[in-house]
């Protein structure tokens, strides 16, 4: 069923004008990510403010030993929050450590890592040994997480976007996220607008159960909020492959 839903989603993207995009066969967890995209709400508007971030706390709860997510309660939304809610729905986890907290700071806890500037999601996946990080467009599969940098800055002065990759062709890339200005939904942009990209593929989702063993704070990611970093630092810290 997840693989069928993934194909339905991709057919919908193609119908929107992306029929020539490259689509590799998604891995098992990627298929689950794509099926979860299909189940997420649409619209709701985009807002990256702290009050909007705190909506995530009410959208998630631990019920009967399982994290339940109601993404409709997190509207308006923002890119890292939307992708994190989607991740939680796909994981079907019982780890309380994964729940977003009120006023959670960048680099603190699990969501604080994912929400950080720079390669927050990639660093979290690397530290959990839950997958791999790479930059090759040719290796990308629908259902990978995709960090886009719109400028050369990384860290405090960056402009970026975190999304679920759906496909690409020679000119455009298509993804799902919370996008400006509409909120939850799919979008395509010229690849030439992406100054840098980083793909993250989760291959061992069960490793998220070990999040309780992470230090309370990742100081490197916490510093991303105010300091600038180089791509070479990102490659080393996140074990990025081409």
TORKOL-742960 format. One record per residue (C-alpha): x negated, y, z; residue in three letters. Coordinates in steps of 0.25 Angstrom, whole numbers, always signed. Example, Ala and Ser with C-alpha at 12.3 -4.5 7.8 and 13.67 -1.06 7.14 Angstrom:
2
TISE; east; north; up; code
TISE; -49; -18; +31; ALA
TISE; -55; -4; +29; SER
//
This chain:
242
TISE; east; north; up; code
TISE; +0; +0; +0; UNK
TISE; -11; +10; +3; UNK
TISE; -17; +8; -11; UNK
TISE; -4; +9; -18; UNK
TISE; -1; +22; -11; UNK
TISE; -15; +27; -15; UNK
TISE; -12; +24; -29; UNK
TISE; +1; +31; -28; UNK
TISE; -6; +44; -22; UNK
TISE; -16; +44; -33; UNK
TISE; -6; +43; -44; UNK
TISE; +1; +55; -38; UNK
TISE; -12; +62; -39; UNK
TISE; -14; +58; -53; UNK
TISE; +0; +63; -56; UNK
TISE; -4; +77; -51; UNK
TISE; -14; +78; -62; UNK
TISE; -26; +70; -57; UNK
TISE; -25; +58; -66; UNK
TISE; -39; +58; -71; UNK
TISE; -45; +58; -57; UNK
TISE; -55; +47; -53; UNK
TISE; -48; +37; -44; UNK
TISE; -56; +26; -38; UNK
TISE; -50; +14; -31; UNK
TISE; -48; +19; -16; UNK
TISE; -54; +11; -5; UNK
TISE; -44; +4; +5; UNK
TISE; -44; +16; +15; UNK
TISE; -44; +26; +4; UNK
TISE; -31; +19; -1; UNK
TISE; -26; +21; +13; UNK
TISE; -30; +36; +13; UNK
TISE; -23; +38; +0; UNK
TISE; -10; +31; +5; UNK
TISE; -10; +40; +17; UNK
TISE; -12; +52; +8; UNK
TISE; +1; +48; +1; UNK
TISE; +8; +47; +15; UNK
TISE; +3; +61; +19; UNK
TISE; +13; +74; +19; UNK
TISE; +11; +84; +8; UNK
TISE; +10; +100; +9; UNK
TISE; +12; +107; +22; UNK
TISE; +1; +118; +19; UNK
TISE; -13; +119; +23; UNK
TISE; -19; +126; +35; UNK
TISE; -33; +123; +41; UNK
TISE; -30; +131; +54; UNK
TISE; -32; +125; +69; UNK
TISE; -17; +124; +71; UNK
TISE; -15; +116; +59; UNK
TISE; -27; +107; +63; UNK
TISE; -20; +104; +76; UNK
TISE; -7; +99; +69; UNK
TISE; -15; +86; +67; UNK
TISE; -14; +83; +81; UNK
TISE; +1; +83; +81; UNK
TISE; +1; +75; +67; UNK
TISE; -7; +63; +74; UNK
TISE; -4; +54; +86; UNK
TISE; -7; +41; +91; UNK
TISE; +6; +32; +92; UNK
TISE; +7; +18; +95; UNK
TISE; -9; +16; +94; UNK
TISE; -9; +23; +80; UNK
TISE; -12; +37; +75; UNK
TISE; +0; +42; +68; UNK
TISE; -1; +54; +58; UNK
TISE; +10; +64; +54; UNK
TISE; +4; +73; +44; UNK
TISE; +16; +81; +42; UNK
TISE; +14; +87; +56; UNK
TISE; +1; +92; +51; UNK
TISE; +6; +103; +42; UNK
TISE; +0; +112; +38; UNK
TISE; -13; +104; +36; UNK
TISE; -28; +105; +32; UNK
TISE; -37; +96; +24; UNK
TISE; -45; +89; +35; UNK
TISE; -32; +87; +44; UNK
TISE; -24; +81; +33; UNK
TISE; -35; +71; +29; UNK
TISE; -37; +68; +44; UNK
TISE; -22; +65; +45; UNK
TISE; -22; +56; +33; UNK
TISE; -35; +49; +38; UNK
TISE; -27; +46; +51; UNK
TISE; -15; +41; +44; UNK
TISE; -24; +32; +35; UNK
TISE; -32; +26; +47; UNK
TISE; -20; +22; +55; UNK
TISE; -29; +23; +68; UNK
TISE; -27; +22; +83; UNK
TISE; -39; +30; +86; UNK
TISE; -35; +42; +95; UNK
TISE; -48; +49; +92; UNK
TISE; -43; +51; +78; UNK
TISE; -32; +60; +82; UNK
TISE; -34; +75; +79; UNK
TISE; -34; +84; +92; UNK
TISE; -29; +98; +94; UNK
TISE; -40; +108; +91; UNK
TISE; -50; +97; +87; UNK
TISE; -63; +104; +83; UNK
TISE; -71; +101; +71; UNK
TISE; -81; +89; +74; UNK
TISE; -73; +85; +86; UNK
TISE; -66; +71; +86; UNK
TISE; -62; +64; +74; UNK
TISE; -53; +74; +67; UNK
TISE; -63; +85; +71; UNK
TISE; -73; +78; +63; UNK
TISE; -64; +76; +51; UNK
TISE; -59; +90; +52; UNK
TISE; -73; +96; +52; UNK
TISE; -79; +105; +41; UNK
TISE; -89; +98; +32; UNK
TISE; -89; +83; +31; UNK
TISE; -80; +80; +43; UNK
TISE; -73; +68; +38; UNK
TISE; -85; +63; +31; UNK
TISE; -93; +64; +44; UNK
TISE; -82; +57; +52; UNK
TISE; -81; +45; +43; UNK
TISE; -97; +44; +43; UNK
TISE; -97; +44; +58; UNK
TISE; -86; +34; +59; UNK
TISE; -93; +25; +48; UNK
TISE; -79; +25; +42; UNK
TISE; -83; +28; +28; UNK
TISE; -92; +35; +18; UNK
TISE; -95; +49; +13; UNK
TISE; -99; +52; -1; UNK
TISE; -99; +63; -12; UNK
TISE; -97; +55; -25; UNK
TISE; -85; +58; -33; UNK
TISE; -86; +45; -40; UNK
TISE; -86; +37; -27; UNK
TISE; -73; +44; -22; UNK
TISE; -61; +36; -20; UNK
TISE; -46; +42; -18; UNK
TISE; -44; +42; -3; UNK
TISE; -58; +47; +1; UNK
TISE; -59; +59; +9; UNK
TISE; -65; +71; +2; UNK
TISE; -71; +83; +8; UNK
TISE; -73; +95; -2; UNK
TISE; -81; +107; +0; UNK
TISE; -77; +119; -8; UNK
TISE; -90; +126; -6; UNK
TISE; -104; +122; -2; UNK
TISE; -102; +125; +12; UNK
TISE; -102; +114; +22; UNK
TISE; -97; +117; +37; UNK
TISE; -93; +130; +43; UNK
TISE; -91; +138; +30; UNK
TISE; -86; +126; +21; UNK
TISE; -73; +126; +13; UNK
TISE; -69; +111; +11; UNK
TISE; -57; +101; +10; UNK
TISE; -55; +87; +15; UNK
TISE; -46; +78; +7; UNK
TISE; -43; +64; +2; UNK
TISE; -49; +62; -11; UNK
TISE; -39; +57; -22; UNK
TISE; -47; +58; -35; UNK
TISE; -55; +66; -45; UNK
TISE; -58; +69; -59; UNK
TISE; -69; +77; -66; UNK
TISE; -63; +90; -62; UNK
TISE; -54; +88; -50; UNK
TISE; -53; +81; -37; UNK
TISE; -39; +77; -30; UNK
TISE; -37; +75; -15; UNK
TISE; -27; +75; -4; UNK
TISE; -28; +84; +8; UNK
TISE; -21; +96; +15; UNK
TISE; -24; +106; +4; UNK
TISE; -23; +121; +3; UNK
TISE; -12; +126; +2; UNK
TISE; -2; +115; +2; UNK
TISE; -7; +105; +13; UNK
TISE; -6; +90; +11; UNK
TISE; -7; +85; -3; UNK
TISE; -16; +82; -15; UNK
TISE; -24; +92; -22; UNK
TISE; -35; +93; -34; UNK
TISE; -46; +102; -35; UNK
TISE; -57; +104; -45; UNK
TISE; -70; +96; -41; UNK
TISE; -78; +109; -45; UNK
TISE; -71; +115; -32; UNK
TISE; -78; +105; -23; UNK
TISE; -92; +109; -20; UNK
TISE; -94; +96; -12; UNK
TISE; -86; +84; -9; UNK
TISE; -88; +73; +1; UNK
TISE; -80; +60; +1; UNK
TISE; -77; +51; +13; UNK
TISE; -72; +37; +11; UNK
TISE; -67; +30; +24; UNK
TISE; -70; +15; +22; UNK
TISE; -69; +11; +37; UNK
TISE; -57; +18; +43; UNK
TISE; -57; +9; +55; UNK
TISE; -70; +16; +59; UNK
TISE; -61; +28; +63; UNK
TISE; -57; +20; +75; UNK
TISE; -72; +23; +80; UNK
TISE; -69; +38; +80; UNK
TISE; -68; +37; +96; UNK
TISE; -83; +34; +96; UNK
TISE; -87; +47; +89; UNK
TISE; -93; +58; +97; UNK
TISE; -83; +69; +101; UNK
TISE; -89; +79; +92; UNK
TISE; -97; +79; +79; UNK
TISE; -106; +91; +81; UNK
TISE; -110; +92; +66; UNK
TISE; -95; +92; +61; UNK
TISE; -92; +102; +72; UNK
TISE; -103; +112; +67; UNK
TISE; -97; +111; +53; UNK
TISE; -86; +121; +58; UNK
TISE; -96; +132; +59; UNK
TISE; -109; +128; +52; UNK
TISE; -114; +125; +38; UNK
TISE; -120; +112; +34; UNK
TISE; -127; +106; +22; UNK
TISE; -122; +95; +13; UNK
TISE; -135; +87; +17; UNK
TISE; -130; +87; +31; UNK
TISE; -117; +82; +27; UNK
TISE; -123; +71; +19; UNK
TISE; -132; +66; +30; UNK
TISE; -121; +67; +41; UNK
TISE; -110; +61; +34; UNK
TISE; -118; +51; +26; UNK
TISE; -113; +56; +12; UNK
TISE; -116; +48; +0; UNK
TISE; -116; +53; -14; UNK
//
